[in-house]
Amino acid sequence: MPTAARAQLLPGLGDGGEMTAAAERRLGDQIARELYRDPDYIDDPVLVDYVQSIWQPLMAAARVRGELTPELDERFAWAVLLGRDRSINAFALPGGYLGVHLGLIATTDSRDELATVLGHELSHVTQRHIARLMAKQSRNMPLLLAAMVLGMIAAGKSRNGDAGQAVLMGSQALAMQNQLDFSRDMEREADRVGFGVMTQAGFAPQGAASMFEKLQYASRLNDNGSYPYLRSHPLNSERISDMQARFQFRGEGAAPEDASAGSALPGAVRPSAARSAMAPALRMDHAMVAARARVLSRPGPDVLRQWTEAASGTDFARRSAAQQAGLLYAAALGASELRDVRGARAFADRLSAHAASDPAAALLARLLSAELFLAAGAAPQAAALLDAGASTAGRTRAELMLAAQAAVAVRQPTAWVAPLRDWVAVHPRDAGAWRALSSLYGAQGDTLRAVRADAEANVAVLDYAAARDRFKAAQELAMRGTGGVVDHYEASIVDTRARAVEALLRVQQEEPPLR
């Protein structure tokens, strides 16, 4: 690799300065590109919407508090990537990327608990902890750290850690493994700043206290691999006492008794009932989202059958309304995974009736019903549930994505093109939305725009080589025109984007490999 190119990627640490924000972002992009290719990466519209409904207020609060500087706000990606893994884990990466396992979502009992973890990880990034760690190491530390992060992720997926050890050994970074762990001071700082951010964003301080107690309980069980989060964020008595003190200072009384989403599902592991005294109340929509995370983490057919049986068992009536919603959701989606179309439909109908009085839960139930209709090959029924006859303004991303899928299936794509086009204009790095828009254009017979949207989807996941190829295909289509007529406006957009991607690809190809 040319010396000049390497100098652009790696920070100059000779004066003891931190890694620049631009260099950290480039390193984060390299790691994220690997994660986007990981088979466990999941862009589930419902879960993404829910996580974003927590993440965006945290980001806004960090700006208000001055934790997120304008430079970092502009330069970093600020993207949350979801993984199917059932283990309880989340991790901050260079450049404003965060990884969240479905297992973490599944084990939380409230939005506030999930906000606690996301706020903590966000604070690791805003406080430049990764750059500060690198500043203590040699110029090669960024590449070694990137390789070790990938090793940690692999180790989190392997119960015996062999996969992670293989990556670490291959990167020749095993001797520096301890450098991955944030220092005690950094953990305390992330606790303090994260707590301030999550409470400023409107989340209950009880969520922080209950999440810490849950992690403390798990740490006493001789971690069996289900909580890799505890390995990278070890608890100690000082951190626990500090969080309890913050909760007592900021908390305002105990929450109602309905406190456990996971305990409604067979096989969930929870601390004693005493912890519910400080836990925020379980909301119906969170119970449903947690249930979705459990099912999509692929627990296996035996567990799915347990959940379908639990929704019809004698204990069901003794559950709270929110817990019943979680059980019905897991049963409906689980039955669909088991190819039990009739059972899935029956559970979904019960859920819709059960959630009718709660707007957020009712929307989730409607989206699940549409999803089940699509899975069963009943696209017209799905399209009816997502009817574009009503205003498309204010629709959630999940609604837009499912509606696009249904519209393509019934060959009526036109109504959903404009809403999705408006969405990607505001969210240009949303690969899933670009692919949905591409499918709508394809169903309209607009091949040029379909190919360009597909190219933009590849840009969004940092696959510039694939994007270049798709833009070249779009250029050829634009030159031929449609029926002898060339769309000069679209052709101009394609040419401009093709040149931009070609430049990005050249930079990407000059970067040293992570492994």
Salt bridges, closest charged atoms under 4 A:
GLU24 OE1 - ARG128 NH2 2.83
ASP29 OD1 - ARG25 NE 2.88
GLU34 OE1 - ARG515 NH1 3.62
ASP38 OD2 - LYS157 NZ 2.22
ASP40 OD2 - LYS157 NZ 3.75
ASP43 OD2 - ARG397 NH2 2.87
ASP44 OD1 - ARG292 NH2 2.76
GLU67 OE2 - ARG65 NH2 3.48
GLU71 OE2 - ARG75 NE 3.57
ASP73 OD2 - ARG63 NE 2.58
ASP85 OD1 - HIS101 ND1 3.91
ASP109 OD2 - LYS214 NZ 3.30
ASP109 OD1 - ARG270 NH2 3.39
ASP109 OD2 - ARG275 NH1 3.14
GLU113 OE1 - LYS214 NZ 2.66
GLU113 OE2 - ARG275 NH2 2.77
GLU121 OE2 - HIS233 NE2 2.79
ASP185 OD1 - ARG188 NH2 2.13
GLU187 OE1 - HIS120 NE2 2.92
GLU187 OE2 - HIS124 NE2 3.55
GLU187 OE1 - ARG239 NH2 3.64
GLU189 OE1 - HIS129 NE2 2.61
GLU189 OE1 - ARG132 NH1 3.14
GLU189 OE2 - ARG192 NH2 3.85
ASP191 OD1 - HIS120 ND1 2.95
ASP191 OD2 - ARG239 NE 2.66
ASP223 OD2 - ARG231 NH1 3.41
GLU238 OE1 - ARG188 NH1 3.26
ASP242 OD2 - ARG246 NE 2.98
ASP285 OD2 - ARG283 NH2 2.86
ASP302 OD1 - ARG305 NH1 3.23
ASP315 OD1 - ARG318 NH2 2.05
ASP349 OD1 - ARG345 NE 3.30
GLU371 OE1 - ARG292 NH1 2.94
GLU399 OE2 - ARG366 NH2 2.94
GLU399 OE2 - ARG395 NH1 3.76
ASP430 OD2 - ARG397 NE 2.60
ASP446 OD2 - ARG449 NH1 3.18
ASP454 OD1 - ARG435 NH1 2.81
ASP454 OD2 - ARG470 NE 3.03
GLU456 OE2 - ARG497 NE 2.77
ASP469 OD1 - ARG468 NE 3.62
ASP487 OD2 - ARG449 NH2 3.14
GLU490 OE1 - ARG449 NE 3.54
GLU490 OE2 - ARG452 NE 2.41
GLU511 OE1 - ARG33 NH2 3.64
